Amino acid sequence: MYRAQALSQDQVVAAIYETIIRPEQFDRFSAGPPAGPGGGGGLDRWGVFGRPRAVPSLRAHFSRAMLIQEQQWERAGRPGPGECAGDCSRFWLLAGAGSGGRLLNASQPAAWQLANGGDLPAAMGLTGGAADRWRIFLDQVRGGEFSWQEVLLLDTRRPGERFLCRPVWLGGAGRPFAAVMAERLDCEWSEEAAGPVAAAFGLQRSEIDPLKAVMNGTGGQAAAELEQIAARAGAPGTAELIRLAGFLFNEHMRDLKIARGALLPPSEEVEDKSGRRSQFFRFGAETGQPVIYVHGVLDGIAPLQRLQPQLRTLGFRVYAPMRAGYGGSVPLPRGQDPADAFVQQLDALITRKNLQRPVLLSHRGGALYGCAAANRLHSRIAGLVAVASNCSIATPQQFSGLSGYAWLVAFSAARARWMLPGLMKAWSGALHWYGHKALLKVQTARNSRERAILDQMDLLPLLKQSQLLFRQQGGAGFLADVQMMRQGSRKIALTRHTRAVFVHGGEDRVAPLSDIRDTFGGQQNAQLCVSQEAGALLFYTFPELVLTALQDCASAAQGKA
């Protein structure tokens, strides 16, 4: 589903601004080198813009990014390369001529690593061959035997790490004075990312093979063919192309790792007005329409996590708070209403991140919390999309697909809640016995099309991650959710201010469509979208329906629908 996911225009544009607007590149605005020998032919690093080449759509964004960067340079007092601030998380250094290089400036991470002094190549972690090339390049720059467009890639002893080195003009009386800027790049070539990155640059996959040689090779001078690729992509030069491509490769592969359960998304903490701390995860794009995901009871963030590439491509900036008792979120004090606590949590998250009218996206049992939050925070949210809502625990027959221990948990949730704390202690053993997919299979009919689709999905890493979050607080979140779901529809009535879309499957055996129609059918501003082919696992089997509903809700809130 996500293997051939294309990169969106917005994603590439955001990467351009991210890789261009950096203080260590302020040297582009300093007075340029003199023309003639010893200065690389007198063509500064931006000379490519004067050549008669095609102008792709991305070129305007490069120009705009440089304009913003120039404004920052002006506000900073026009610092030279040896004076620009290094208070960033990136690793870069500026080296002058000398034996192995003389340190002239560095970012804070580089300064900390180089604090003990000594040989620069060793401190940078360069391989033996790369250290030799580094010294040769320094000598060439000192002697004026170089071009200002030259880019050198150097290998280190750490996998996937390289240094991008380029000459930098410092100015000087009487004769040119140049140094070498070395920026650390953490990037490895990936065939899975190559196609989407090539398409983003308007190229065929085979046309970026020179970039592959640079990123996969043992280092050395960047191939001359990269200048042509840079021109077609609209990049000012080879260095800018390599930075941008490396950033997109990293971002795309990180998204795929998240979607497959090999990596958890980044997370932060937020504190509500009562001082209770909770954890939330970040998915999707860095900018765009904000969305708050309200997870279900058993599978947590898994159904959303596998859509990470699509969420970024569509421009959704998603926050997934863990309810009290899940993950790193503090459990509820005895007697506190779960809905009240969740609304306070969302209020704190919206304020902390300054979210402008986010869309709430709920799944299964999260619909109860989504409706409660939509009602109480209606002026601050754009609407609610509720997927495969399961709003009550009425009878154990709803979970009749399980047997043994799993059925006992369902029975206890419905009729004997006092048994649940003891059963939670044995949850890990039950999952080992039944398998993590039992959490999903219980919601499908035997021999059904939905179960057949489920059997073909590789969800085990995702479900294991979500179950670790489920059990992190000893199942306290599940116990609070059971309390909430036992109250059922008493807490789910929507106010007339709330725009809501309920996406449901006609084959849902746990929360039948008839029950959803009875609960939401007559409510104002509530729209019911039904897929007769889908069942309880609609979020997994028909994710495009979820994303379409999310887009429609966001567009309607912006007055575009």
C-alpha positions as CSV (number, residue, x, y, z in Angstrom):
1,M,0.0,0.0,0.0
2,Y,2.8,2.4,0.9
3,R,5.7,1.0,-1.1
4,A,5.4,3.2,-4.2
5,Q,4.0,6.2,-2.3
6,A,4.8,9.4,-4.2
7,L,6.2,12.5,-2.6
8,S,3.8,15.5,-2.6
9,Q,4.7,18.9,-4.0
10,D,4.2,20.4,-0.5
11,Q,6.6,17.8,1.0
12,V,9.4,18.6,-1.5
13,V,8.8,22.3,-1.1
14,A,9.0,22.1,2.7
15,A,12.3,20.2,2.3
16,I,13.7,22.9,0.1
17,Y,13.1,25.6,2.7
18,E,14.5,23.2,5.4
19,T,17.8,22.5,3.6
20,I,18.4,26.1,2.2
21,I,17.6,28.3,5.2
22,R,20.6,27.5,7.3
23,P,23.2,29.9,8.9
24,E,26.1,27.7,7.7
25,Q,25.2,28.7,4.1
26,F,25.3,32.4,4.7
27,D,28.5,32.5,2.7
28,R,26.4,32.7,-0.5
29,F,25.7,36.4,0.4
30,S,29.3,37.4,1.2
31,A,31.3,39.2,-1.4
32,G,32.3,36.7,-4.1
33,P,35.7,35.7,-5.2
34,P,37.6,37.6,-7.9
35,A,37.4,36.3,-11.5
36,G,40.3,34.6,-13.2
37,P,42.8,31.8,-12.3
38,G,42.9,30.6,-8.7
39,G,39.2,31.3,-8.3
40,G,37.8,28.4,-10.2
41,G,37.1,30.3,-13.4
42,G,35.4,33.3,-11.8
43,L,32.0,31.7,-11.6
44,D,30.4,31.9,-8.2
45,R,28.3,29.1,-6.7
46,W,25.0,30.7,-8.0
47,G,26.3,31.0,-11.6
48,V,24.0,28.1,-12.7
49,F,21.0,30.5,-12.6
50,G,22.6,32.4,-15.5
51,R,22.7,29.4,-17.8
52,P,19.9,28.8,-20.3
53,R,18.2,25.8,-18.7
54,A,14.7,24.7,-18.2
55,V,12.9,26.3,-15.2
56,P,11.0,23.6,-13.2
57,S,8.3,24.6,-10.7
58,L,10.7,24.0,-7.7
59,R,13.1,26.7,-8.9
60,A,10.9,29.5,-7.6
61,H,10.9,27.9,-4.2
62,F,14.7,27.8,-4.1
63,S,14.7,31.5,-5.0
64,R,12.2,32.3,-2.3
65,A,14.1,30.3,0.3
66,M,17.3,32.1,-0.6
67,L,15.5,35.4,-0.2
68,I,14.2,34.5,3.2
69,Q,17.7,33.3,4.2
70,E,19.2,36.6,2.9
71,Q,16.8,38.5,5.2
72,Q,17.9,36.4,8.1
73,W,21.5,37.1,7.2
74,E,20.8,40.9,7.2
75,R,19.0,40.7,10.6
76,A,22.0,38.8,12.0
77,G,24.3,41.6,11.0
78,R,25.7,40.1,7.8
79,P,28.1,37.6,9.5
80,G,30.9,36.1,7.5
81,P,31.4,32.3,7.4
82,G,33.7,32.4,10.3
83,E,31.2,34.4,12.4
84,C,27.8,32.7,11.8
85,A,26.2,31.3,14.8
86,G,26.4,27.6,15.4
87,D,23.5,27.1,17.9
88,C,21.8,24.4,15.9
89,S,21.5,20.6,16.1
90,R,23.3,20.0,12.8
91,F,27.0,19.1,12.7
92,W,29.2,21.4,10.6
93,L,32.7,22.9,10.7
94,L,34.7,25.4,8.8
95,A,38.4,24.5,8.3
96,G,41.3,26.6,7.1
97,A,44.5,25.6,5.5
98,G,47.0,23.7,7.5
99,S,48.0,20.1,8.4
100,G,44.6,18.4,8.3
101,G,42.8,21.7,8.6
102,R,42.6,24.5,11.2
103,L,39.2,24.9,12.9
104,L,37.8,28.4,12.1
105,N,34.1,27.9,13.2
106,A,31.8,25.1,14.1
107,S,28.3,24.3,15.2
108,Q,27.7,23.4,18.9
109,P,27.6,19.6,18.3
110,A,30.8,19.8,16.3
111,A,32.5,22.1,18.8
112,W,31.6,19.7,21.6
113,Q,33.0,16.7,19.7
114,L,36.2,18.6,18.7
115,A,36.7,20.2,22.1
116,N,39.7,18.0,22.9
117,G,41.6,19.3,19.9
118,G,43.9,17.1,17.9
119,D,43.6,16.0,14.3
120,L,40.4,17.1,12.6
121,P,40.0,14.1,10.3
122,A,40.3,11.7,13.3
123,A,37.8,13.8,15.3
124,M,35.4,13.8,12.3
125,G,35.6,10.0,12.2
126,L,36.9,9.9,8.6
127,T,38.1,6.7,7.1
128,G,41.8,6.5,6.1
129,G,41.1,7.1,2.4
130,A,38.7,10.0,3.2
131,A,41.3,11.6,5.5
132,D,43.8,11.6,2.7
133,R,41.2,13.2,0.3
134,W,40.4,15.8,3.0
135,R,44.0,16.9,3.2
136,I,44.5,17.0,-0.5
137,F,41.3,19.1,-0.9
138,L,42.5,21.5,1.8
139,D,45.9,21.9,-0.1
140,Q,44.1,22.5,-3.4
141,V,41.9,25.2,-1.8
142,R,44.9,26.8,-0.2
143,G,46.8,26.8,-3.5
144,G,43.8,28.0,-5.6
145,E,43.6,24.8,-7.6
146,F,39.9,24.3,-7.4
147,S,36.5,25.4,-8.7
148,W,33.9,27.2,-6.5
149,Q,31.4,24.6,-7.7
150,E,33.4,21.6,-6.5
151,V,31.7,19.3,-4.0
152,L,33.6,16.5,-2.1
153,L,31.9,13.6,-0.3
154,L,33.9,11.9,2.4
155,D,33.1,8.6,4.1
156,T,33.3,8.1,7.9
157,R,33.5,5.0,10.0
158,R,29.8,5.2,10.9
159,P,27.3,3.6,8.4
160,G,25.2,6.0,6.4
161,E,27.3,9.0,7.5
162,R,29.3,11.3,5.1
163,F,30.7,14.8,5.0
164,L,29.7,17.2,2.3
165,C,32.7,19.5,1.7
166,R,32.8,22.6,-0.4
167,P,35.1,25.7,-0.8
168,V,33.9,28.8,1.0
169,W,35.1,32.4,0.2
170,L,36.3,34.3,3.3
171,G,37.8,37.3,1.5
172,G,41.3,38.7,2.2
173,A,43.6,41.5,1.3
174,G,45.8,41.0,-1.7
175,R,44.8,37.5,-2.6
176,P,41.8,35.2,-2.3
177,F,41.3,33.6,1.0
178,A,39.2,30.4,1.0
179,A,38.4,27.7,3.5
180,V,36.4,24.4,3.4
181,M,33.0,24.0,4.9
182,A,32.2,20.4,6.0
183,E,28.6,19.4,6.7
184,R,27.7,16.0,8.1
185,L,25.0,14.2,6.2
186,D,23.2,11.1,7.6
187,C,21.8,9.4,4.6
188,E,21.9,6.1,2.8
189,W,20.7,5.2,-0.7
190,S,17.4,3.3,-0.9
191,E,15.9,1.8,-4.0
192,E,12.4,2.2,-2.4
193,A,13.0,5.9,-2.0
194,A,14.8,6.4,-5.4
195,G,11.7,6.3,-7.5
196,P,9.6,8.8,-5.5
197,V,12.6,11.2,-5.2
198,A,13.4,11.0,-8.9
199,A,9.7,11.7,-9.7
200,A,9.8,14.7,-7.3
201,F,12.6,16.1,-9.4
202,G,10.8,15.5,-12.6
203,L,13.2,12.7,-13.6
204,Q,13.1,9.1,-14.5
205,R,14.5,6.6,-12.0
206,S,17.5,5.8,-14.2
207,E,18.4,9.5,-14.5
208,I,19.5,9.8,-10.8
209,D,22.1,7.0,-11.0
210,P,24.9,9.6,-10.6
211,L,23.3,10.5,-7.3
212,K,23.3,6.9,-6.3
213,A,27.0,6.7,-7.1
214,V,27.7,9.6,-4.8
215,M,25.5,8.3,-1.9
216,N,26.6,4.7,-2.2
217,G,30.2,5.2,-3.2
218,T,33.3,5.5,-1.1
219,G,33.4,9.2,-1.4
220,G,35.3,11.6,-3.7
221,Q,34.4,14.4,-6.1
222,A,30.8,14.6,-7.0
223,A,30.1,13.6,-10.6
224,A,29.8,16.3,-13.2
225,E,26.4,14.8,-14.2
226,L,25.0,16.0,-10.9
227,E,25.1,19.6,-12.2
228,Q,22.6,18.6,-14.9
229,I,20.4,16.9,-12.4
230,A,20.5,19.9,-10.2
231,A,19.6,22.2,-13.1
232,R,16.6,20.0,-14.0
233,A,15.5,19.9,-10.4
234,G,15.8,23.7,-10.1
235,A,18.5,23.5,-7.5
236,P,21.2,26.2,-7.5
237,G,24.0,23.8,-7.4
238,T,25.3,20.3,-6.7
239,A,25.6,20.8,-3.0
240,E,22.0,22.0,-2.7
241,L,20.8,19.0,-4.7
242,I,22.7,16.5,-2.5
243,R,21.3,18.1,0.7
244,L,17.8,18.1,-0.6
245,A,18.0,14.5,-2.0
246,G,19.5,13.3,1.3
247,F,16.8,15.0,3.3
248,L,14.0,13.4,1.2
249,F,15.6,10.0,1.2
250,N,15.8,10.1,5.0
251,E,12.3,11.4,5.4
252,H,10.7,8.8,3.1
253,M,12.6,5.9,4.6
254,R,11.7,7.0,8.1
255,D,8.1,7.2,7.1
256,L,8.2,3.6,5.7
257,K,9.9,2.4,8.9
258,I,7.1,4.0,11.0
259,A,4.4,2.6,8.7
260,R,5.9,-0.9,9.1
261,G,6.3,-0.8,12.8
262,A,10.1,-0.8,12.7
263,L,10.2,2.6,14.3
264,L,7.9,4.5,16.6
265,P,6.9,8.1,15.5
266,P,8.4,11.0,17.5
267,S,6.6,11.7,20.8
268,E,6.4,14.5,23.3
269,E,4.7,15.2,26.6
270,V,2.1,17.8,27.6
271,E,0.7,18.8,31.0
272,D,-2.9,19.8,31.5
273,K,-4.2,22.4,33.9
274,S,-4.4,19.8,36.8
275,G,-0.7,19.0,36.4
276,R,-1.3,15.6,34.9
277,R,1.3,14.7,32.2
278,S,0.5,12.7,29.1
279,Q,2.3,11.5,26.0
280,F,1.4,12.2,22.4
281,F,2.9,11.0,19.1
282,R,3.4,13.0,15.9
283,F,2.5,11.7,12.5
284,G,2.2,13.1,9.0
285,A,3.6,16.4,7.7
286,E,5.4,19.1,9.6
287,T,2.9,21.7,8.4
288,G,-0.7,21.5,7.1
289,Q,-4.2,20.8,8.4
290,P,-3.9,19.7,12.1
291,V,-5.6,16.4,13.0
292,I,-6.0,14.9,16.5
293,Y,-6.2,11.1,16.5
294,V,-8.4,9.5,19.2
295,H,-7.2,5.9,19.4
296,G,-9.3,2.8,20.0
297,V,-9.2,0.5,22.9
298,L,-7.2,-2.5,21.8
299,D,-5.0,-1.6,18.8
300,G,-4.0,1.9,19.7
301,I,-2.1,3.9,17.1
302,A,-1.5,0.9,14.8
303,P,-4.1,1.7,12.1
304,L,-3.0,5.3,11.9
305,Q,0.7,4.5,12.0
306,R,0.6,2.4,8.8
307,L,-0.7,5.5,7.0
308,Q,2.3,7.7,7.8
309,P,3.5,8.1,4.2
310,Q,0.0,9.0,3.0
311,L,-0.6,11.4,5.9
312,R,2.6,13.3,4.9
313,T,1.7,13.3,1.2
314,L,-1.8,14.7,1.9
315,G,-0.5,17.4,4.2
316,F,-2.1,16.2,7.4
317,R,-0.2,17.2,10.6
318,V,-1.5,14.5,13.1
319,Y,-1.2,14.4,16.9
320,A,-2.1,11.2,18.6
321,P,-2.4,11.7,22.4
322,M,-2.3,8.6,24.6
323,R,-5.3,8.6,26.9
324,A,-4.7,8.4,30.7
325,G,-3.2,4.9,31.5
326,Y,-1.8,4.3,28.0
327,G,1.8,4.6,27.1
328,G,3.5,7.4,29.0
329,S,0.3,9.0,30.1
330,V,-0.4,9.1,33.8
331,P,-3.4,6.9,34.9
332,L,-6.5,8.5,36.2
333,P,-7.1,9.0,39.9
334,R,-9.8,6.9,41.3
335,G,-13.2,8.3,40.7
336,Q,-12.3,10.8,37.9
337,D,-14.4,10.8,34.8
338,P,-12.4,9.6,31.8
339,A,-14.2,12.0,29.4
340,D,-13.4,15.0,31.6
341,A,-9.7,14.0,31.8
342,F,-9.5,13.5,28.0
343,V,-11.1,16.9,27.2
344,Q,-8.6,18.5,29.6
345,Q,-5.8,16.6,27.8
346,L,-6.9,17.8,24.4
347,D,-7.4,21.4,25.6
348,A,-3.8,21.4,26.8
349,L,-2.5,19.9,23.6
350,I,-4.3,22.4,21.4
351,T,-3.0,25.2,23.5
352,R,0.6,23.9,23.6
353,K,0.8,23.4,19.9
354,N,-1.4,26.4,19.0
355,L,-3.5,24.2,16.7
356,Q,-6.0,26.1,14.7
357,R,-9.3,24.2,14.4
358,P,-8.0,20.6,14.2
359,V,-10.1,17.8,12.9
360,L,-10.7,15.0,15.4
361,L,-10.2,11.5,14.0
362,S,-11.5,8.7,16.2
363,H,-11.3,4.9,15.8
364,R,-13.6,2.3,17.4
365,G,-14.0,3.0,21.1
366,G,-12.3,6.3,20.7
367,A,-15.6,7.6,19.2
368,L,-17.0,8.2,22.7
369,Y,-14.1,10.4,23.6
370,G,-14.2,12.1,20.2
371,C,-17.8,13.0,20.6
372,A,-17.3,14.3,24.1
373,A,-14.4,16.5,23.0
374,A,-16.2,17.7,19.9
375,N,-19.1,18.9,22.1
376,R,-17.1,20.6,24.7
377,L,-14.4,22.1,22.4
378,H,-16.7,22.7,19.4
379,S,-15.5,26.3,18.9
380,R,-11.9,25.2,18.7
381,I,-12.2,22.2,16.3
382,A,-13.2,21.8,12.7
383,G,-15.2,18.6,13.1
384,L,-15.1,14.9,13.8
385,V,-14.4,11.9,11.6
386,A,-15.4,8.7,13.5
387,V,-14.2,5.4,11.9
388,A,-15.9,2.1,12.6
389,S,-17.3,3.5,15.9
390,N,-17.9,1.0,18.7
391,C,-19.6,3.0,21.4
392,S,-20.7,0.5,24.1
393,I,-20.0,-2.8,25.8
394,A,-23.5,-4.2,26.1
395,T,-23.1,-8.0,25.9
396,P,-20.2,-10.5,25.6
397,Q,-21.8,-11.7,22.4
398,Q,-20.2,-8.7,20.7
399,F,-16.9,-10.5,21.1
400,S,-18.1,-14.0,20.3
401,G,-15.3,-14.6,17.8
402,L,-12.9,-15.3,20.7
403,S,-12.8,-18.2,23.1
404,G,-11.0,-19.0,26.4
405,Y,-9.0,-16.2,28.0
406,A,-9.9,-13.5,25.4
407,W,-13.7,-14.2,25.7
408,L,-13.3,-14.0,29.5
409,V,-11.9,-10.5,29.2
410,A,-14.8,-9.5,27.1
411,F,-17.3,-11.0,29.5
412,S,-15.6,-9.3,32.5
413,A,-15.8,-5.9,30.7
414,A,-19.5,-6.3,30.2
415,R,-20.6,-8.1,33.3
416,A,-17.9,-8.5,35.9
417,R,-15.5,-5.6,35.9
418,W,-14.0,-6.5,39.3
419,M,-12.2,-9.4,37.5
420,L,-10.4,-7.2,35.0
421,P,-7.4,-6.0,37.1
422,G,-6.4,-9.7,37.6
423,L,-6.9,-10.6,34.0
424,M,-4.8,-7.6,32.9
425,K,-1.8,-9.1,34.7
426,A,-2.0,-12.1,32.5
427,W,-2.5,-10.2,29.3
428,S,1.0,-10.7,27.9
429,G,0.6,-14.5,28.2
430,A,-2.7,-14.4,26.5
431,L,-1.3,-12.5,23.6
432,H,1.5,-15.0,23.3
433,W,-1.0,-17.8,23.2
434,Y,-3.6,-16.3,20.8
435,G,-1.3,-14.1,18.8
436,H,-1.5,-10.3,18.4
437,K,-3.8,-10.6,15.4
438,A,-6.5,-12.1,17.7
439,L,-7.2,-8.5,18.8
440,L,-8.4,-7.9,15.2
441,K,-9.7,-11.3,14.2
442,V,-12.2,-11.1,17.1
443,Q,-13.9,-8.4,15.2
444,T,-14.3,-10.3,11.9
445,A,-16.5,-13.2,10.9
446,R,-14.9,-16.6,10.2
447,N,-14.3,-17.3,6.5
448,S,-15.1,-13.6,5.7
449,R,-13.5,-11.6,3.0
450,E,-12.3,-9.2,5.7
451,R,-10.5,-11.9,7.6
452,A,-8.9,-13.1,4.4
453,I,-7.5,-9.6,3.8
454,L,-6.3,-9.4,7.4
455,D,-4.4,-12.7,7.0
456,Q,-2.4,-11.2,4.1
457,M,-1.3,-8.1,6.1
458,D,2.0,-7.9,7.9
459,L,0.7,-6.1,11.0
460,L,2.6,-8.0,13.8
461,P,5.3,-5.3,14.4
462,L,2.6,-2.5,14.5
463,L,0.4,-4.5,16.9
464,K,3.3,-5.4,19.1
465,Q,4.2,-1.7,19.4
466,S,0.7,-0.7,20.3
467,Q,0.4,-3.5,22.8
468,L,3.6,-2.3,24.6
469,L,1.9,1.1,24.9
470,F,-1.3,-0.7,26.1
471,R,0.5,-2.5,28.9
472,Q,3.0,0.2,29.9
473,Q,0.7,1.3,32.7
474,G,-0.5,-2.2,33.6
475,G,-3.7,-1.9,31.5
476,A,-5.0,1.2,33.5
477,G,-6.1,2.9,30.3
478,F,-8.2,-0.2,29.3
479,L,-9.9,-0.2,32.6
480,A,-10.8,3.5,32.2
481,D,-12.1,2.9,28.7
482,V,-14.3,0.0,29.9
483,Q,-15.8,2.4,32.4
484,M,-16.4,4.9,29.6
485,M,-17.9,2.3,27.2
486,R,-20.2,0.9,29.8
487,Q,-21.9,4.3,29.9
488,G,-22.3,4.0,26.1
489,S,-24.6,6.4,24.2
490,R,-25.4,8.4,27.3
491,K,-22.2,10.4,26.5
492,I,-22.3,10.4,22.8
493,A,-25.1,12.9,21.7
494,L,-23.6,15.6,19.5
495,T,-24.5,19.2,19.8
496,R,-25.8,21.0,16.8
497,H,-22.5,22.9,16.5
498,T,-20.5,19.8,15.7
499,R,-19.9,18.7,12.2
500,A,-19.3,14.9,12.2
501,V,-18.7,12.2,9.6
502,F,-19.2,8.5,10.7
503,V,-17.5,6.1,8.4
504,H,-18.8,2.6,8.9
505,G,-18.7,-0.9,7.4
506,G,-21.9,-2.8,6.5
507,E,-20.2,-6.0,7.6
508,D,-19.3,-4.8,11.1
509,R,-20.4,-7.6,13.4
510,V,-19.2,-6.0,16.7
511,A,-20.9,-2.6,16.2
512,P,-23.7,-3.4,13.7
513,L,-24.6,-0.6,11.2
514,S,-28.2,-0.6,12.6
515,D,-26.9,0.4,16.0
516,I,-24.9,3.3,14.5
517,R,-27.9,4.5,12.6
518,D,-30.0,4.4,15.7
519,T,-27.4,6.3,17.7
520,F,-26.4,9.0,15.1
521,G,-29.0,8.9,12.4
522,G,-31.2,11.7,13.6
523,Q,-28.4,14.1,14.9
524,Q,-27.9,17.4,13.2
525,N,-24.6,17.8,11.2
526,A,-23.9,14.1,11.5
527,Q,-23.3,12.3,8.2
528,L,-23.1,8.6,7.9
529,C,-20.9,7.1,5.1
530,V,-21.3,3.4,4.7
531,S,-19.2,0.9,2.8
532,Q,-21.1,-2.3,2.4
533,E,-17.9,-4.3,1.7
534,A,-16.1,-3.2,4.8
535,G,-16.4,-4.5,8.3
536,A,-15.0,-3.7,11.7
537,L,-11.5,-3.4,10.3
538,L,-12.4,-0.7,7.8
539,F,-9.4,1.5,8.9
540,Y,-7.1,-1.3,7.9
541,T,-8.9,-2.7,4.8
542,F,-10.2,0.5,3.2
543,P,-7.9,3.3,4.5
544,E,-8.7,5.4,1.4
545,L,-12.3,5.9,2.7
546,V,-10.9,7.3,6.0
547,L,-8.5,9.7,4.2
548,T,-11.2,10.9,1.9
549,A,-13.5,11.6,4.8
550,L,-10.7,13.4,6.5
551,Q,-10.1,15.6,3.4
552,D,-13.8,16.3,3.0
553,C,-14.2,17.4,6.6
554,A,-11.1,19.6,6.5
555,S,-12.2,21.2,3.2
556,A,-15.7,21.8,4.5
557,A,-14.3,23.6,7.6
558,Q,-12.2,25.8,5.4
559,G,-15.2,26.7,3.3
560,K,-13.9,24.9,0.2
561,A,-16.6,22.2,0.1
